[in-house]
Amino acid sequence: MTTPAGLAAGPDRKLRCSWGASAAEYLPYHDGEWGLPTADDVRLFEKVCLEGFQAGLSWLTILRKREAFRRGFAGFDVEKVARFGARDVARLLADEGIVRHRGKIESAINNARRACDLRDEAGSLAAYFWRFEPEPASRPRRLTWEALRGMATTPESVALSKDLRRRGWSFVGPTTLYAFMQAVGIVNDHLDGCAFRASAERARRAFERPR
């Protein structure tokens, strides 16, 4: 039997989204984190920052460096990162464990400051980001590899990008933000046939949307 496009068997022979079976580090991330909904502001801020750092790179590169990023960026505590200054930028540029890109480092600090303002306005980052969850009717009835390839951006990720840029955020293009939405469960983009799609969907149905 031919494996459907976009799927691959992992070491346990379960079919997964093919990227999730392509490296050992991806297995626990794909199976137990990616696509599961969260209202945790720390995780949401971390993820939007790391998606910005990924620009031009693979997510595997960032995932392998994630613990170093967490150490360097104070666990992605928004208020702590917002207080970073020139010495912190210099420290991070010297940190071989992360991606040493001045523009991305300064962007993360800027975005932390903007995130503090946004949290004060919306009540939480989660309440803000989940406003951009797409209506179920706008989603493909079956999420095939072909359908997913046509969704590098969506109207919702474009709208989120525009709104964040208006608020002064950077490294928040619509493709970056759609990857963010996939990762934090705002959409469920495990492919049809992936052994973990159903559990992600159950988690989304049980998830209480933040207000």
Disulfide bonds with the S-S distance in Angstrom:
none
